[in-house]
Amino acid sequence: MSVFASLVEQLADLLTPLFHASAAAAAIVLFTALVRLLVHPLSRAAARGRRAQAALRPRIAELRKKHGKDPRRLQRAVLELHTEEKVSPLAGCLPSLLQLPAFFLLYHLFSSTSIGGESNGLLGHRLFAAPLGGRWADALADGGIAGSAGLVYLGLFAVTAAVATVNYRRARRPAGGAPAPLGAGDQVPGLAAMTRVTPLLSFFTLVSVAVVPLAAALYIVTSTAWGAAEQALLYR
């Protein structure tokens, strides 16, 4: 924690001439961008996996006709097909999972009053008028929605909602102009429910932004915006 806190402080010092009092917030955005760059190869692999899944749909349709009256046999045949073609139906989850440690690190860093036995100086940094260690509830208590800190959160909510809407519309479309997904019975076991829920996950970030420290909320907003831009390029 102390090493990471020192890294954020150093980045903030470097960015101070450009961003002044919001330099630590800019450092968090930069840190998020670096994390996303590190997992970008996995995101590209996930995009290839999704296209490969789309290419398998005609063959899954054939299996559906052949084993439509035996759901268990159909699911087993679909699993065997994925194994044979070396396509993982869960490949798209890996980039998100690998980002969790970075998020939790930021969350704990800006939730702790002391680091290494010393006072946590990062809590004094702000994004405009909002403390990076504060939450939306704190902003509401200090000036309300229209207060200086509340307006910062309104801006984050607006960006998050816009990105979530774009992600939702894209998630409802098949990749690469492939035919629409087949019925739930054609899916790998457990994947059908995930397919229905995934398009809605982006909107859950609105709740996350409201309840986590502002520094962690910045990570969420930056990462989701990056992800939306990345998908627009990878799934053209």
TIDREN-162503 format. One record per residue (C-alpha): x, y, z negated. Coordinates in steps of 0.05 Angstrom, whole numbers, padded with zeros to 5 digits, always signed. Layout:
<pts>
XYZ;...
</pts>
This chain:
<pts>
+00000+00000+00000;+00055+00049-00019;+00092+00035+00046;+00030+00047+00087;+00013+00110+00048;+00083+00136+00062;+00074+00120+00137;+00008+00159+00139;+00041+00218+00102;+00099+00219+00151;+00052+00217+00211;+00012+00273+00180;+00075+00315+00171;+00092+00305+00244;+00023+00326+00266;+00015+00385+00219;+00039+00437+00270;-00017+00416+00317;-00074+00397+00270;-00056+00436+00206;-00102+00416+00148;-00132+00358+00189;-00064+00327+00205;-00077+00266+00161;-00143+00254+00198;-00106+00259+00264;-00054+00209+00237;-00110+00160+00223;-00137+00168+00294;-00066+00156+00321;-00058+00095+00276;-00124+00067+00302;-00102+00078+00374;-00037+00040+00360;-00076-00018+00330;-00122-00020+00391;-00061-00019+00437;-00032-00079+00400;-00096-00120+00409;-00108-00097+00480;-00077-00160+00511;-00127-00201+00472;-00183-00156+00496;-00161-00169+00567;-00161-00243+00553;-00231-00238+00523;-00254-00203+00587;-00226-00259+00629;-00261-00309+00583;-00327-00274+00592;-00320-00275+00667;-00302-00348+00663;-00365-00361+00623;-00406-00325+00676;-00375-00369+00729;-00397-00431+00691;-00471-00412+00690;-00489-00447+00756;-00458-00511+00729;-00494-00502+00663;-00558-00495+00702;-00545-00562+00734;-00533-00593+00665;-00599-00562+00643;-00636-00597+00699;-00601-00662+00684;-00607-00662+00608;-00664-00613+00597;-00705-00664+00557;-00648-00681+00510;-00623-00616+00475;-00568-00651+00437;-00540-00684+00499;-00545-00617+00536;-00506-00581+00482;-00453-00635+00481;-00447-00631+00557;-00440-00555+00554;-00385-00561+00501;-00349-00613+00544;-00354-00566+00604;-00323-00509+00564;-00268-00555+00540;-00254-00581+00610;-00250-00511+00639;-00211-00485+00578;-00262-00431+00565;-00275-00410+00493;-00345-00382+00481;-00318-00345+00420;-00256-00313+00452;-00288-00244+00450;-00289-00245+00374;-00214-00248+00365;-00196-00175+00379;-00248-00151+00328;-00224-00201+00275;-00152-00180+00282;-00170-00107+00269;-00202-00123+00201;-00137-00121+00161;-00121-00051+00186;-00191-00028+00168;-00189-00057+00098;-00120-00028+00087;-00146+00042+00103;-00208+00029+00060;-00168+00010-00001;-00117+00065+00010;-00169+00119+00009;-00210+00087-00047;-00152+00084-00096;-00137+00141-00143;-00065+00117-00153;-00014+00081-00110;+00048+00048-00139;+00033+00079-00207;+00030+00150-00179;-00028+00195-00160;-00054+00183-00090;-00037+00247-00054;-00074+00225+00009;-00141+00238-00026;-00126+00313-00021;-00126+00311+00055;-00188+00331+00094;-00221+00329+00161;-00242+00402+00166;-00281+00411+00101;-00293+00337+00085;-00244+00300+00040;-00216+00236+00072;-00229+00199+00008;-00301+00222+00002;-00365+00190+00027;-00429+00215+00059;-00463+00215-00009;-00410+00263-00034;-00421+00309+00025;-00497+00309+00012;-00484+00327-00061;-00438+00383-00040;-00479+00427+00006;-00527+00377+00036;-00534+00356+00109;-00521+00427+00134;-00462+00438+00088;-00391+00443+00115;-00375+00370+00096;-00444+00346+00118;-00434+00375+00188;-00370+00333+00195;-00411+00270+00182;-00466+00292+00230;-00413+00298+00284;-00387+00228+00268;-00458+00200+00268;-00472+00232+00336;-00409+00202+00367;-00423+00134+00336;-00495+00133+00360;-00475+00153+00430;-00422+00098+00433;-00469+00047+00402;-00521+00062+00456;-00470+00053+00511;-00446-00012+00480;-00517-00038+00472;-00535-00025+00545;-00470-00057+00568;-00479-00118+00523;-00548-00130+00553;-00518-00135+00622;-00481-00197+00647;-00407-00189+00662;-00384-00176+00733;-00453-00177+00763;-00464-00249+00743;-00535-00278+00741;-00574-00266+00677;-00558-00313+00619;-00595-00378+00615;-00641-00400+00560;-00619-00412+00488;-00617-00487+00500;-00560-00478+00549;-00516-00444+00498;-00460-00473+00456;-00490-00491+00387;-00496-00428+00345;-00479-00382+00403;-00551-00366+00423;-00565-00329+00358;-00499-00292+00364;-00517-00272+00435;-00583-00242+00411;-00551-00204+00353;-00487-00179+00386;-00520-00122+00426;-00546-00094+00360;-00480-00097+00322;-00457-00029+00348;-00513+00005+00311;-00490-00025+00246;-00429+00020+00250;-00476+00078+00233;-00487+00047+00165;-00413+00033+00156;-00395+00105+00171;-00443+00128+00117;-00418+00083+00061;-00342+00078+00070;-00290+00132+00055;-00284+00183+00110;-00215+00158+00129;-00243+00088+00141;-00303+00119+00178;-00254+00154+00224;-00222+00087+00239;-00290+00057+00256;-00311+00114+00301;-00244+00117+00337;-00241+00041+00346;-00313+00036+00372;-00302+00094+00421;-00237+00061+00445;-00273-00005+00452;-00328+00026+00494;-00277+00058+00541;-00237-00006+00544;-00298-00047+00563;-00317+00003+00616;-00250-00011+00649;-00246-00086+00637;-00317-00102+00657;-00322-00059+00719;
</pts>
